[in-house]
Amino acid sequence: MNMTGNTILVTGATSGIGRALAEAFHDRGNTVVVTGRRTSHLEAITADRPAITGIILDIGDGEAVAACARDVGERFPDLNIVLANAGISRTEDMSAQDWNASDAQAIVDTNILGVIRTATAFLPLLRQRRDATFLATSSNLAFIPRADFPTYCASKAFLHSWLQSLRHQLRHVPVEVLELAPPYVRTELTGTGQASDERAMALDVYVAEVIDILERQAHPAGEILVERDRARRFAERDGRYEETFAAMNPN
């Protein structure tokens, strides 16, 4: 993946990691298109950076995603990078008497089906380019879950597996497939408390390390992993899974 001269689409880019990466890509001279559900947030981005194009999009709507791809293909025929970043996170108490599947269904629809819808709509455009990349945002919680976020963690484990299959199936097609697996970062993914949690990695520090990894192409097996989370990523391989799980999920 080249870091300049691209046309890049980022879904779920109205805040957090999506917005920060979109702005970092823009700083490197790329044409950037961002999508999201919140008009006010998109307007804030484009007001701050008029050269960035904002498009309203709910990735839960398959027809809207397909229409967005047609629109982007016409307006930005040089599109060669798509980052499927949109996602949601919610806690679930499966021991509660009133627990139901509503939160799990919403997470699956956004985090799993949303990425698949994005890939379905935009891969035909990327396949026309010789320098294309498809990225999707999973999570380091794909490898060891936080038990209070069961479906969220499982959705990211799905993406880790699914992206491996996509990468293999596209091995003879000039579309690079990368997985962004963030640690706990200071964003509002789980609420305002996360954005100020000192235990979380600072957003600007995280994005700077991701950009450095991309520039050096230091992502073996297509995984973009920052240094602070490598131990958790390989805990099972290194025989530390149970102790790491226990530390993340105290009794």
N, C-alpha and C positions, 0 to 999 in steps of 0.2 A: 504494500500500500504506500503510494507516494503521499507526501504530506502537503504538497502545494499543487495548484493548478487543477484541482478537482471540482466537481459539482456534487455536493453532499446533501442528502436528506436525513434529518434526524426526527424521529417520532418521539412524542412525549418530551418535547424540548421546552416546555413553558417554565420549568424550574429545575432545581437540583442538578444532577449529573448531566442530564440531557442538555439543559441550557448552557452549562459551563463548558461542555465539550463543543457544542455548536459555536460558541464564542471563541474558543481556542482554535477551532478549525478556521473560522473566519479571520482570526488574527494572522494566520499563515497564508493568506491570499487565496483561499478557496471561496467558491460560490456556495452559499449555504441556504437551504430551505428548511424551515422548522415547522412542525405540526403539533397541535395540541387541541384540547377541548375548550379551553378557557380563553375567550376573546380578549379580555382585559390583559391577560398575561402575554398573549401574542402581540398585542398592541404595544405593551411596554418594551418588549424585545426590539421590535421594528422601529420604535421611536428612538431607542438608544442606539440602534445600529440600522439605519435605513437601508443599507445594502443587503441585509438579511430579509428574505421573503418568508412571511408567516401565512400558514394555511390552517383553517379550522378543520379538524379531523377527529372523529371518534372511531378508534380502531375496533370497537365492538360492532360496528356496522360494516359488514362485508361489502355492500354495494357502494358505500361512501369511500372505502379504501380503494376499490377498483376505479371509481371515478377520479379519485385523487391521483392515482397512478397515470391515468390517461391525461389528466391536466398537466401534471409534472412532465410527462413525456413530451407533450407539445411545447410547453414553455421552457423546459430545460432539457433539450435533446442530448446534452453532454453528461447527463446524470451518470455517475459511475460508482458512487458510494452510498449505501443506505445503512443507517444505524437504527435498528428496531429497538428503541429504548423504553417505550411506554410500558408502565407497569404499576401495580398497586400492591399494598401490603396491609393486612389486617390480622389482629390476634383472633384466636378462636379457642374457646374453652369447651372441648369435646366431652368433658365430664359433667357439664351443666345439664340439668333436666330439660331446659328449654333450647338446648343446642340444635341448630338446624343447618342446612346446607347452603343457605343464601350467600354467606360471605365466601365460602369455597367456590361456589359457582361463579361469582363475580371475579374472583382471582383467576380461575381457570380461563374464563372468557377473555380477560385482558392479557394476562401474562403468557398464556399458551396460545390460545386461538388468535389473539391479536398479532403475535409474532408470525404465526402461520399465514394469517391473512395478508400481512405486510409482505412476506416472502412470495406468496402466490401472485400478488399484484405487481411487485417491482422486479422480481428476478427476470422476467422476460425483457425488461429494459436493460438490466445489467448485463445480460448475456450478449447484448449487441456491442458491448465495449470490450476492449482487450486489456483494460487496466481496472477492472471492477472489483469491488469488495462489498460483501454483505456481513454486517456485524449485528449481534444481538446482545442485549444486556441480561446476563443471568445473575448470579450472586455467589459469594463464597459460602453462603448457607446451603448451596446445593450439595455440599460435601459433608457437612455436619450441621444438622438442623437445630434451630431454636425451637423447642417443642411448643412454645406458645404461639408460634407462627406456622402451624403445620402445613397448610395448603400453600402458603407463600413459598416456603422452603422446597416443598415437593414440586411446585411449578418451575422453580429454577433448576432442580435436578432433572426435570423433563427436558428443559431447554439444553442443558449440558449434553444429554444423550442425543437429542434430536439434531443439534448442531454437528455432532460428530458424524451422524449419518448423512446429513446434508453435505458436509465437507467431502465425505467419501464419494457420494454420488456425483458431485461436481468436480471430481479430481481431473477429468479430461476437458473441463470447461474453464475458460479463463475468468472465473469468479472466485476470489479468495473468500473463505468463510472464517470469521474470527468471533471469539466469545469474550465478552467483557465481563469479568467476574469480580465486581467491587466488594470490598469489605464493608464494615459499618462506617458510613461517611456522614458528615454533618449536613444533612438535607432534611426536608420535612416529609420524607416518605412515610414515616409512622406517626407524624405529628410534630408540633413545634418544639417539643422537648429534645428530639433528636438533633435539631439544628444547632443546639447549644450544648450538647453532651460532650464533655471533655474526653470521654472514652472513645468517641468517634474520630475518624481521620478527617482533618480539615479538607474541605472540598477543593480548595485551590491546590493544596499539596497533592491530593489524589489525582486531579486532572493533569498536573505537571508531570507526575510520574507516568501516567498513561501515555501522554504525548511523547515522552522520552522513550518508552518501550516501543511505541509505533515507529518512531524515527529510526531506532536501532534495529527494528524488526526482531526484537527479543521476545518472541512469543512462540516458543516451541509447541507443537501440536495445536496451534491456533488459539491458545489461551492467553489472555492478557491479564496477568496476575501481578499485583504490586507486592513488594518485598515483605511487608508486614503480615501478609496473610498466607505466605507459602507454607508455613508450618501447619496451619489448619488444613490447607488444601491437601497436603500429603500425610496427614495424621494417621489415616488407616494404613497406608503403605508402610509407615514408620513404626507401627505398633502402638500408637498413642491415641487411637480413636476413642476408647472408653473413657480415658481420663480427660480428654478434651471435651467430649460430650458432657461429662459430669460437671466440668468447670463452666460450661455454657448454660447448663440446665441444673442448677443446684436444687437439692431437695427442699 
